[in-house]
Amino acid sequence: MAMAKANFARRKATAIFNTTVVSSDALRYSFSLSSTLSRGFASGSDENDRGALGGTCLNVGCIPSKVLLHSSHMYHEAKTSFAKHGVKFDNVEIDVAAMMGQKDKAVSTLTKGIEGLFKKNKVTYVKGHGKFLSPSEVSVDTIDGDTAIVKGKNIIIATGSDVKGLPGITIDEKRIVSSTGALALTEVPKKLIVIGAGYIGLEMGSVWSRLGSEVTVVEFAPDIVPSMDGEIRKQFQRSLEKQKMKFMLKTKVVAVDTSTDIVKLTLEPSAGGDQSVLEADVVLVSAGRSPFTSGLGLENVGVETDKIGRIPVDSRFSTNVKGVFAIGDVIPGPMLAHKAEEDGIACVEFIAGKEGHVDYDKVPGVCYTHPEVASVGKTEEQVKQLGIAYSVGKFPMLGNSRAKSIDDAEGLVKIIAEKETDKVIGVHIMCSNAGELIHEAAIALNYGASSEDIARTCHAHPTLSEAVKEAAMATYDKAIHI
């Protein structure tokens, strides 16, 4: 992980806070550069002491995966869709090395950009592995082999998360890989097994499926992406199946054999039953992530963790130890880069004596496959469980003129609102660019808007966002174009 020492100061105030950030989380520098404070934030590495700024998200997560998702989508479109638009090729080939080079270039450019922002904002950072000596001191074993002591009146733990392993499965990042290894394969595997049908597994499975792999997703639970709205999830799975991804749900891995050139997984139903063997060239273990809190010396200062390693904090991100704070993936809440960023901003605002706020019920989530799936707020299942009387409005992308005109009309928009007040409490979108459309809904939820508020807002034509307007109309009245 990387350590950084930075000065945070309130605007027009004489008090200066000396704050140390123990960080590898995907906080992306924003929580210090864009808050009401001046100067200071650090984000670094926790995996193999790579010493590059940006944490998991920028180096081996959000950013490189989106590069490969885009590149693989371009290849798939060239093979399957370009001809009907009058764009023809004699041959379309995959150059994996060039694709990886483009990914590495994007990562390098962005990490250097953060270094530039650090320099501009006078942030000092130390590359290495940090461990608490006291509530105000951290010892850093630097990547140069030295030891540095960093002191701070306030210390923020932002070390992010690491890949969650599975019992009996050893990740070698060659044939049995984590998401990190899946981002660096040197050739397209003929057969790829993905263990885990969450966001990361489906995104990476989608990348290699488009490039020609035969992809099978093995999931212990009865559904893919359990946190997703049930109706959207079913349509999403059908879409992925049309793309030739296979699913084995209610299935667990009981043994792995790597003694030959082919990896063999022994599977059986989650509830028990007859076993079967599935073979692959590469197996991606995508069973989630765990908070990175071991090896930080938390026990040296008495910082408490729960049974899965998360650090409990109060509403101001304070741990049980005075002057020690925690944010991002190491505390409860969604393990998302943008949630971590909001945590960071709120935390330093509190340290500066101001007010901060993060509402975890209104954090958008996006699965960047094609079509994308994005959501904010509550699912229909959650609303039912809470006993809230509600209305639902839906609009299919087949009724949207922009989606039809670009021949990409798969999916729908679904809006859930309180029946009595019409207040929007959940929005779920499946379509191309759903990850961009969802933010209109996020603003609506944050400001307590009704579906009628959205419906009566003029939307440019022709745009995909008109589907959001139509779904809103369908929630409190009825849509026009269906």
Disulfide bonds with the S-S distance in Angstrom:
none
